[in-house]
Amino acid sequence: MTDDLSPQITQMQARLDEAEQYLHLAQKRVELSGLEQESARPGFWDDQQRATHLSKQASDIRADIEGYESAVALLGDARAANELAQLEDDESFFEEATAALEDLARRIDGLELASWFTGDLDHGDAIVSVNPGQGGLEAQDWADMLFRMYLRYAQRHGWKVEVLDAPAGEVIGIDHATFVVKGHNAYGMLAAEQGVHRLVRISPTDDKKRRQTTFAGVEVLPVLPDDIEIDISPSDLRVDVYRSSGPGGQSVNTTDSAVRITHLPTNTVVTCQNEKSQLQNKEVAMRILRARLYEMEQERRAAELEELRGPKHEASWGNQIRNYVLYPYQMVKDTRTDVETGNVDAVLDGDLDQFIVAFLRMRAAKGR
């Protein structure tokens, strides 16, 4: 007689009931109905900026509802397969029910994860920058490894990536990298990666094969919707153009198409060189600048609130969020959550969810 999976099915039903509550699905269905009625009105697209914003809002709500409904359907499939396995003593139905429950557990985990994204920009796209830190040429190579890691992570999630700037280093690696990750919850997920990443390994450039520690910094910004206004005076900007370098198209190394914009009041510098024209590079650079200035303003306001509340007395690891050790043993450990794994190769190939989900769960438990 095949095993009865009814207890597991009951447990999954309870988790789905909880998901319906914390996702506020009843409220979201009402909101979606209102948005759909709004979009069906004549002249809805006359104001394209507003229409695009409302359409994106409806799409995000629809994704949450459809994700829950598909999980409910999968639970029904698991229940039916389990009943057939019991009636016919058929191992194939038992395997089908087991597979459905495993898939269902992953989907419910995803629903729980989505419920943690309560920020206005969490569901949107992200601008990611990777910059070498201490360690010289080794740090440039480490930045290149992180760059590839995030490209693979985006690929695993089915997100699209637009590389804006990734010039090669003088000898190895990259000088820096800036890229946009486009996908549902991209910013909410990748924001967990902001901070300093530390690598310990045998130096590939050292003839004596000595162990070396190198660092790289990761910055994650939201892609701002067009309806968020950031006041930037043209007199506060210095725009420099220069010749592009590295992969990027026929115009690379032939015209001064690359753009560097400096926001003088804050000394914030952004660059872009991967578009085909100077005008396109300037538009992309301004988009990144808007996001950075927005983030700086948010941080300033948060700092003012913290000053009013008084200092925190929490243990802190500083800016270093994760250690990647390749020698004398292999381990990746997140200093914020203590999550660790010995499968370094998988992590560097984009297997980051164990770290990101643990951090987001910890943050949700503490409150944003």
N, C-alpha and C positions, 0 to 999 in steps of 0.2 A: 504494500500500500504506500503510495506517495505521501510525502509530508504535507500537512495542512498549513497553508500560509495565512490563514485567517487572522491570527494575532498581528502579523506584520501589516496586513491590509487595514485592520482597525487602527493601528498606530498611524499609518499614512493618512487615513481619513481624519484623524484628530489633528494632524499637522496641517492638512488642507483647510479644516475649519478655522484654525488659528490664522492661516494665511489670508483667508477671506476677511478677517477682522483687521489685521494689521496693515493690509493693503488698502483698506477703506474702499472696497470695491463697490458697495452700494452708492457711495458718494461719487465715485469716479464714473459710474454708469450714467448718473444724472448729469455730471459735467460733460461727458462725451456727447450725450444727446443734445445738450445745449450748443456745444461747439459745432456739431453736424448741422443743426438747424441754422446756425449763424452762417456757416460756409455755403449753405444752399440758397441764401438770399441773393437777389440780384445786386450787382455792384460790389460783391464781396472782394473781388480782386482789384477793385479800383485803387485801394490802398494796399499795395503789394507788400510793404514792410509788415503791416499789421496782419495781413492775410497769411503771410509766411509764418509769422510767430504763432498764430492760432492753429495753423495746420500742423506745425511741429508739436504743439501742446497736445492736440488731438491724437497725433501719432504715438506719442509717449504713453498716453492714457490707454489707448487701444492695445498697445504692446503688453501692458500690465494685465489687462482683462483677458486677452487672448492667451497669455502665458498661463494664467490660472485655469482657464477653461480647458486648455489642452492637457493640463495636469489632471483635472477631474476626469476627462475622457480616458486618460491612461490608467487611472485607478480603476475605472470600470472595466477596461480590458484585462487588468491583472485579476480582478475579482472573478470575471467570467472564465478566464483560463484556469484559475485555481479550482473553481467549481467543477469544470470538466475533468481536471486532473483527478479529483476525488471520485467523481462518478464513474470514470472509465479506467482509473488506475493507469493513467497514461503519462509516462515520464516527459514526453515532449511538451505537453500542456504545462507541467510543473516548471520546466525550464523556461517556457514562454512567460509564465507568471513571475518567475524569479527575475528575469531580465527586465520585465516591465516595472517591477518594484524598485530595482536598482536605478533605472532611468528616472523613475518618479522621485526618488530621494534626491537625485541631482537637480531635478527641476524645482523641487520645493526649496532646496538650498538657494537656488537662483532667485526664487520669489522672495525669500527672506533677505537676501542680499539687496535686491531692488528696493526693499522697504527702508533700508538704511539711508538711501539717497534722498535726503530732504532738502538739500540746498537747491537754489533756483537754477544753478548751472550744472548740477551733478549729472543730469541725463544727457548732456551735450558732448561736443567734441573737445579735444584737449590739444594744447600746444606743449610739446615736450622738448626740453633742451638738455643736452649732455655736455659737460665741460670737464676737461682734465683738471685735476687738482695737483697736490704735491706728488712728486715722483718723476718729473722730467719726461723723457721719451716713453718711459713705462706707463705713465699716466695717460698719454695719448693713445697707447695701445689699449689700455683698460677702458678708456672712453669709447673706443671703437667696438670692443666686446660688449659693452652695455648697450650701445646703439643697436647692434645686431640682436641682442637679447630682447629689446623692446619691439623691434620689427617682427620677430618671431612670435612674441606674445600677442601682438595685434593680429597676426595671421591666425593664430589659434582661436581668437574670438570672432573671426570673420570681419574685422574692422579694416577700413581702408587707410592707407598711410600716404601722405603727401610730404616728401622730403623737401624742405625749403633751403637748407644750407648744411653741407657736410664736407668742407674742404679737407683734403688729406693733410696729415702732419708732415713735418719736414723730413722725417726718416721713416717712421712707422705710425700706424694708427691714424687718428683724425685730430684736427685742431679743435673742432667742436662739432656738434650736430644740433639742428633744430628741425623739427618735423611736426606735422599736424596728424593726429589720430582721429579718424571720423567713424563714429559708431555709437550705438545706444549705450549710455552709461560710461563712455570712455573716460570722461573727466573724473567721474565719481570713483572709478576703479584706479586710474593711474595716479590720482592725487596722493594715494598711499605710498608712492615711490619717491616722493620729493625728499631730498636730503643728501647726505654724503654716503657713498658706497666705498667700502675698503676692500682691497684685494691683497692677499698674501700668496706669493708663489716664487718659484725659481725664475730669476730674470732670464728671458729668452735672448737678451742682448748682452748679457754679461758672460765673458769667456770663462770666468771662474765659477760660474753657475751658483752664485750666491742668492740667498733668499732676500726678497725685496717686498716692501709694503708700499702700495700706491693707492691714490684716492681719486675719485671723480664725483662731481656734483650733478644731481639731477633736479631740474626745475620743471614743474608742471603747472600750466596756466589754463583757464577755461577759454574757449573760443566765445567771445562775447556776441550775443545777438545784436542785430542792428539797432534795436530799440533802446539799448543802453548807451547813454550819451557820456562821452569822455571829452572834456573840454581841453583841447590841445591848441595852443596859439602857434601859428606858423613862425612867429619871431622866436619861439623857444626851441626851434629845431635847427640842427645843422645836418645837411644832407651831403654825403660824399659818395661819389661813384668811382668804381675801379674795375679792373679787368677780372672776370670770373676765372676760377680755377677748379680743376677736378671735373668729374662727369656732370653733364648737364645740357648738352645739345650743341648744335652747330655753331651757335654764337659764342660759345665758351672760348676764352683766350683770343678772341678776335675783336671784341668791342667792349667798351666800358659799360657793361650792362648791370654789373653787381652794384648793390646799394647798401650804404651804411647810414643809419639815422641815429643821431645823438640828441636826446632830450636834455637840453642844457640845465634846467632847474634841478633835475634829479640825477644827471649824469648817467642816464640809462641809455645803453647802446644796443641796437638791434641790427642785424644784417640779413640779407637775402640775396642769393645769386643763382638759384636754380630755375627761375622763370626765363623765358626767352627774351624778354625785353626789359629795359630799364624801368619803364612805367609799371609793368607787372610786378617787378621786384619791389618797387617802392610801395605799391598797394599792399603787398603781403607784409612788408616790414612795418607799415603803419598799423596793420591788423595786430601784429605781435606787440607793438608798442602800446596800443590801446589796452590790450590784455594785461601787460605788465603794470601799467599805471593804475588800472583798476585794482589789481591785486595789492599794490602798494597802499592804495587808499583803504582797502579792506583791512590790511594789517595795521595801518595807523589807527583806525577806529577800534580794532580789537585791543591794541596796546593801551588806548585811553581807557577802555572798559576795565582792563586788567589792573591798571593803576588805581582806579576807583575801588576795585574789589580788594586790593591788597595783594602782596606777593604770594605765589603758590609755594608750597613746601613739599613738592613731589620729587621723588628720585628721578634723575634725568641722565640719559646717555649722551646728551648734547645733540649735535647735528648728525652724528654717525648713526645710521639706521640699520645697516646690515654689513656683516663680515662674510667675505668669500675667501675661504682658505683652500688653496690647492696643494700646499706643502707646509709642513711634513705629513699632514693628513688631509683628507678631503671633507669639507663641511661648509655649508652655508647656514648662517644663523642670524635671525632678525633680533636686534638688540631691544626692540620695543616689546615684543611678544614672547621672546624666547623660542619661537618656532624654529626648528632646524632640520636639516636633511643632509645625508651624505652623498646624495646623487647630484653632484655639482654640475655634471654635463647637462642633465635635464633642465636645471635652473637656467644655465647660460643659453639653453635652447628655447627659453621662453616659458618654462613651467613655473609661473610665479603665483598662481592663484592661492596656494597654501599660505603664502606670506601676506598677500593682499587681503584675503578674506579674514584671516586672523586679526589683522590690524583693524579692519573695518568693524569686525564684531566687538573688539575691545573698545573702540571709539564709541560705538553705539551704546555699549553697556555703561560707559562713563557719562554719556551725553555730550552732544557736540558743543 
